[in-house]
Amino acid sequence: MEIKVQIPFQQLLTLVKSLTPSQKAKLKKELDDEAVKPQQDSFIDFLLNGPVYSREDINIIEENRKSIAAWRTKS
């Protein structure tokens, strides 16, 4: 069940200022934790959904490296 309430910013600010120091610390921790999670999740999604080399691509790269190494050692 979810309830949405529209609270004006000034009223919300007044409520936050009226909290005890321990409640403010708890609120700050909660907000900081919430801010960190989406960034981590999006980074993990980026890594998991990123481009991947196929076996054929890897073979081409290996052959190119061998050719370059052979060319460099020829004098």
DSSP file (Angstrom, degrees, kcal/mol; ACC not computed):
  #  RESIDUE AA STRUCTURE BP1 BP2  ACC     N-H-->O    O-->H-N    N-H-->O    O-->H-N    TCO  KAPPA ALPHA  PHI   PSI    X-CA   Y-CA   Z-CA
    1    1 A M              0   0    0      0, 0.0     2,-0.4     0, 0.0     0, 0.0   0.000 360.0 360.0 360.0 136.3    0.0    0.0    0.0
    2    2 A E        -     0   0    0      2,-0.0     2,-0.5     0, 0.0     0, 0.0  -0.993 360.0-168.2-133.9 134.7    1.4    3.4   -0.9
    3    3 A I        -     0   0    0     -2,-0.4     2,-0.5     2,-0.0     0, 0.0  -0.985   8.2-156.6-123.2 129.0    0.1    6.8    0.0
    4    4 A K        -     0   0    0     -2,-0.5     2,-0.4     2,-0.0    -2,-0.0  -0.899  10.9-174.0-107.7 133.6    1.4   10.0   -1.6
    5    5 A V        -     0   0    0     -2,-0.5     2,-0.7     2,-0.0    -2,-0.0  -0.987  20.7-137.1-128.0 133.9    1.2   13.3    0.2
    6    6 A Q        +     0   0    0     -2,-0.4    -2,-0.0     2,-0.0     0, 0.0  -0.818  28.0 176.8 -90.8 114.6    2.0   16.7   -1.2
    7    7 A I        -     0   0    0     -2,-0.7     5,-0.1     4,-0.0    -2,-0.0  -0.977  31.8-117.7-119.2 126.1    4.0   18.7    1.4
    8    8 A P     >  -     0   0    0      0, 0.0     4,-2.2     0, 0.0     3,-0.3  -0.286  25.6-118.8 -59.7 147.5    5.3   22.1    0.6
    9    9 A F  H  > S+     0   0    0      1,-0.2     4,-2.8     2,-0.2     5,-0.2   0.888 111.8  53.2 -57.8 -43.6    9.1   22.4    0.7
   10   10 A Q  H  > S+     0   0    0      1,-0.2     4,-2.2     2,-0.2    -1,-0.2   0.887 109.6  48.9 -61.0 -38.9    9.1   25.0    3.5
   11   11 A Q  H  > S+     0   0    0     -3,-0.3     4,-2.1     2,-0.2    -1,-0.2   0.907 111.8  48.9 -67.5 -40.8    6.9   22.9    5.7
   12   12 A L  H  X S+     0   0    0     -4,-2.2     4,-2.4     2,-0.2    -2,-0.2   0.906 110.4  51.2 -63.7 -41.7    9.1   19.8    5.1
   13   13 A L  H  X S+     0   0    0     -4,-2.8     4,-2.4     1,-0.2    -2,-0.2   0.901 108.8  51.2 -62.4 -41.6   12.2   21.9    5.9
   14   14 A T  H  X S+     0   0    0     -4,-2.2     4,-1.2     1,-0.2    -1,-0.2   0.901 110.0  50.1 -62.3 -41.5   10.5   23.1    9.2
   15   15 A L  H  < S+     0   0    0     -4,-2.1     4,-0.3     1,-0.2     3,-0.3   0.914 110.8  48.7 -63.5 -42.8    9.8   19.5   10.1
   16   16 A V  H >< S+     0   0    0     -4,-2.4     3,-1.4     1,-0.2    -2,-0.2   0.903 109.1  52.9 -65.8 -40.3   13.3   18.4    9.4
   17   17 A K  H 3< S+     0   0    0     -4,-2.4    -1,-0.2     1,-0.3    -2,-0.2   0.777 104.2  57.6 -65.6 -25.1   14.7   21.2   11.5
   18   18 A S  T 3< S+     0   0    0     -4,-1.2    -1,-0.3    -3,-0.3    -2,-0.2   0.516  85.1 107.2 -84.2  -4.1   12.5   20.2   14.4
   19   19 A L  S <  S-     0   0    0     -3,-1.4    -3,-0.0    -4,-0.3    -4,-0.0  -0.348  77.4-107.6 -71.2 154.5   14.0   16.7   14.5
   20   20 A T     >  -     0   0    0      1,-0.1     4,-2.7    -2,-0.0     5,-0.2  -0.384  35.0-104.3 -73.3 160.8   16.4   15.7   17.3
   21   21 A P  H  > S+     0   0    0      0, 0.0     4,-2.3     0, 0.0     5,-0.1   0.871 122.8  50.3 -56.3 -37.8   20.1   15.3   16.4
   22   22 A S  H  > S+     0   0    0      2,-0.2     4,-2.1     1,-0.2     5,-0.1   0.888 111.1  48.4 -68.9 -37.4   19.8   11.5   16.4
   23   23 A Q  H  > S+     0   0    0      2,-0.2     4,-2.5     1,-0.2    -1,-0.2   0.887 111.0  51.1 -68.2 -37.8   16.7   11.6   14.2
   24   24 A K  H  X S+     0   0    0     -4,-2.7     4,-2.9     2,-0.2    -2,-0.2   0.909 110.0  49.8 -63.2 -41.9   18.6   14.0   11.8
   25   25 A A  H  X S+     0   0    0     -4,-2.3     4,-2.5    -5,-0.2    -2,-0.2   0.909 111.5  48.5 -63.1 -41.8   21.5   11.6   11.7
   26   26 A K  H  X S+     0   0    0     -4,-2.1     4,-2.2     2,-0.2    -2,-0.2   0.908 112.7  48.1 -64.7 -42.3   19.2    8.7   10.9
   27   27 A L  H  X S+     0   0    0     -4,-2.5     4,-2.5     2,-0.2    -2,-0.2   0.916 111.8  49.8 -63.3 -44.1   17.5   10.7    8.2
   28   28 A K  H  X S+     0   0    0     -4,-2.9     4,-2.6     2,-0.2    -2,-0.2   0.917 111.0  49.3 -62.0 -43.7   20.9   11.7    6.7
   29   29 A K  H  X S+     0   0    0     -4,-2.5     4,-2.5     1,-0.2    -1,-0.2   0.914 111.3  49.8 -61.4 -43.2   22.1    8.1    6.7
   30   30 A E  H  X S+     0   0    0     -4,-2.2     4,-1.8     1,-0.2    -2,-0.2   0.905 112.9  45.9 -62.8 -43.2   18.9    7.0    5.0
   31   31 A L  H  X S+     0   0    0     -4,-2.5     4,-1.7     2,-0.2    -2,-0.2   0.885 112.6  50.3 -68.9 -39.0   19.2    9.7    2.3
   32   32 A D  H  X S+     0   0    0     -4,-2.6     4,-1.6     2,-0.2    -2,-0.2   0.911 110.1  49.9 -65.4 -42.3   22.9    8.9    1.7
   33   33 A D  H  X S+     0   0    0     -4,-2.5     4,-1.8     1,-0.2    -1,-0.2   0.898 110.4  50.9 -62.2 -40.3   22.2    5.2    1.4
   34   34 A E  H  < S+     0   0    0     -4,-1.8    -1,-0.2     1,-0.2    -2,-0.2   0.854 108.8  51.5 -65.8 -35.6   19.4    5.9   -1.1
   35   35 A A  H  X S+     0   0    0     -4,-1.7     4,-0.6     1,-0.2    -1,-0.2   0.818 110.6  48.3 -72.5 -30.9   21.7    8.2   -3.2
   36   36 A V  H  X S+     0   0    0     -4,-1.6     4,-1.9     1,-0.1     3,-0.3   0.885 100.9  62.9 -79.1 -39.5   24.5    5.6   -3.4
   37   37 A K  H  X S+     0   0    0     -4,-1.8     4,-2.8     1,-0.2     5,-0.2   0.893  98.9  51.0 -59.3 -48.2   22.4    2.5   -4.5
   38   38 A P  H  > S+     0   0    0      0, 0.0     4,-2.5     0, 0.0    -1,-0.2   0.877 110.3  51.1 -61.1 -35.0   21.1    3.7   -7.9
   39   39 A Q  H  X S+     0   0    0     -4,-0.6     4,-2.1    -3,-0.3    -2,-0.2   0.924 112.4  45.7 -66.5 -42.9   24.6    4.7   -9.0
   40   40 A Q  H  X S+     0   0    0     -4,-1.9     4,-2.5     2,-0.2     5,-0.2   0.924 113.9  48.9 -65.4 -44.0   26.0    1.3   -8.1
   41   41 A D  H  X S+     0   0    0     -4,-2.8     4,-2.6     1,-0.2    -2,-0.2   0.910 111.8  48.3 -63.0 -42.6   23.1   -0.5   -9.7
   42   42 A S  H  X S+     0   0    0     -4,-2.5     4,-2.3    -5,-0.2    -1,-0.2   0.872 111.8  50.2 -68.0 -34.8   23.4    1.5  -12.9
   43   43 A F  H  X S+     0   0    0     -4,-2.1     4,-2.4     2,-0.2    -2,-0.2   0.913 111.4  48.0 -67.7 -42.1   27.1    0.9  -13.0
   44   44 A I  H  X S+     0   0    0     -4,-2.5     4,-2.6     2,-0.2    -2,-0.2   0.921 112.2  49.5 -63.4 -43.5   26.6   -2.8  -12.6
   45   45 A D  H  X S+     0   0    0     -4,-2.6     4,-2.2     1,-0.2    -2,-0.2   0.906 109.3  52.9 -60.3 -41.7   24.0   -2.8  -15.3
   46   46 A F  H  < S+     0   0    0     -4,-2.3     4,-0.4     1,-0.2    -2,-0.2   0.927 111.9  45.0 -59.1 -46.2   26.3   -0.9  -17.6
   47   47 A L  H >< S+     0   0    0     -4,-2.4     3,-0.7     1,-0.2    -2,-0.2   0.905 115.0  47.0 -66.3 -41.0   29.1   -3.5  -17.0
   48   48 A L  H 3< S+     0   0    0     -4,-2.6    -1,-0.2     1,-0.2    -2,-0.2   0.813 118.7  40.3 -72.1 -28.9   26.7   -6.5  -17.5
   49   49 A N  T 3< S+     0   0    0     -4,-2.2    -1,-0.2    -5,-0.2    -2,-0.2   0.293  92.9 115.0-102.1   9.4   25.1   -5.1  -20.6
   50   50 A G  S <  S-     0   0    0     -3,-0.7    -3,-0.1    -4,-0.4     2,-0.0  -0.107  78.3 -70.2 -73.8 175.0   28.3   -3.7  -22.2
   51   51 A P        -     0   0    0      0, 0.0     2,-0.4     0, 0.0    -1,-0.2  -0.324  48.1-158.4 -67.3 149.1   29.8   -4.9  -25.4
   52   52 A V        -     0   0    0     -3,-0.1     2,-0.2    -2,-0.0    -3,-0.0  -0.991  16.2-122.0-131.8 136.4   31.5   -8.4  -25.4
   53   53 A Y        -     0   0    0     -2,-0.4     2,-0.1     4,-0.1     0, 0.0  -0.557  25.8-136.5 -75.2 139.8   34.1   -9.7  -27.8
   54   54 A S     >  -     0   0    0     -2,-0.2     4,-2.1     1,-0.1     5,-0.2  -0.454  27.9-104.5 -85.9 168.8   33.2  -12.9  -29.7
   55   55 A R  H  > S+     0   0    0      1,-0.2     4,-2.3     2,-0.2     5,-0.2   0.880 124.0  54.3 -60.4 -38.3   35.6  -15.7  -30.1
   56   56 A E  H  > S+     0   0    0      2,-0.2     4,-2.2     1,-0.2    -1,-0.2   0.908 107.0  49.9 -63.1 -43.2   36.2  -14.6  -33.7
   57   57 A D  H  > S+     0   0    0      1,-0.2     4,-2.2     2,-0.2    -2,-0.2   0.910 110.6  50.1 -61.3 -42.6   37.0  -11.1  -32.6
   58   58 A I  H  X S+     0   0    0     -4,-2.1     4,-2.5     1,-0.2    -2,-0.2   0.904 109.4  51.1 -64.1 -41.8   39.5  -12.4  -30.1
   59   59 A N  H  X S+     0   0    0     -4,-2.3     4,-2.3     2,-0.2    -1,-0.2   0.903 109.6  50.2 -62.6 -41.1   41.2  -14.6  -32.7
   60   60 A I  H  X S+     0   0    0     -4,-2.2     4,-2.4     2,-0.2    -2,-0.2   0.915 111.1  48.9 -63.0 -43.5   41.5  -11.6  -35.1
   61   61 A I  H  X S+     0   0    0     -4,-2.2     4,-2.4     2,-0.2    -2,-0.2   0.913 111.0  50.1 -62.8 -43.2   43.1   -9.6  -32.3
   62   62 A E  H  X S+     0   0    0     -4,-2.5     4,-2.2     2,-0.2    -2,-0.2   0.910 111.2  48.6 -63.0 -42.0   45.5  -12.4  -31.4
   63   63 A E  H  X S+     0   0    0     -4,-2.3     4,-2.4     2,-0.2    -1,-0.2   0.909 111.0  50.7 -64.5 -42.1   46.6  -12.8  -35.1
   64   64 A N  H  X S+     0   0    0     -4,-2.4     4,-2.5     1,-0.2    -2,-0.2   0.901 109.9  50.1 -62.6 -40.6   47.1   -9.0  -35.4
   65   65 A R  H  X S+     0   0    0     -4,-2.4     4,-2.7     2,-0.2    -1,-0.2   0.911 110.5  49.6 -63.5 -42.2   49.3   -9.0  -32.3
   66   66 A K  H  X S+     0   0    0     -4,-2.2     4,-2.4     2,-0.2    -2,-0.2   0.916 111.8  48.8 -63.3 -42.1   51.4  -11.8  -33.7
   67   67 A S  H  X S+     0   0    0     -4,-2.4     4,-2.3     2,-0.2    -2,-0.2   0.918 113.0  46.7 -64.0 -43.6   51.8  -10.0  -37.0
   68   68 A I  H  X S+     0   0    0     -4,-2.5     4,-2.4     2,-0.2    -2,-0.2   0.911 112.4  50.3 -65.4 -42.1   52.8   -6.8  -35.3
   69   69 A A  H  X S+     0   0    0     -4,-2.7     4,-1.8     1,-0.2    -2,-0.2   0.907 111.9  47.9 -63.8 -41.0   55.2   -8.6  -33.0
   70   70 A A  H  X S+     0   0    0     -4,-2.4     4,-1.2     1,-0.2    -1,-0.2   0.900 112.0  49.8 -65.5 -40.1   56.8  -10.4  -36.0
   71   71 A W  H  < S+     0   0    0     -4,-2.3    -2,-0.2     1,-0.2    -1,-0.2   0.877 110.6  50.1 -65.7 -38.5   57.1   -7.1  -37.9
   72   72 A R  H  < S+     0   0    0     -4,-2.4    -1,-0.2     1,-0.2    -2,-0.2   0.845 109.9  49.4 -70.2 -33.8   58.7   -5.4  -34.9
   73   73 A T  H  < S+     0   0    0     -4,-1.8     2,-0.4    -5,-0.2    -1,-0.2   0.695  91.7  90.8 -82.7 -17.3   61.3   -8.1  -34.4
   74   74 A K     <        0   0    0     -4,-1.2    -4,-0.0     1,-0.1     0, 0.0  -0.635 360.0 360.0 -73.5 129.4   62.3   -8.1  -38.1
   75   75 A S              0   0    0     -2,-0.4    -1,-0.1     0, 0.0    -4,-0.0   0.384 360.0 360.0-131.4 360.0   65.1   -5.7  -38.7
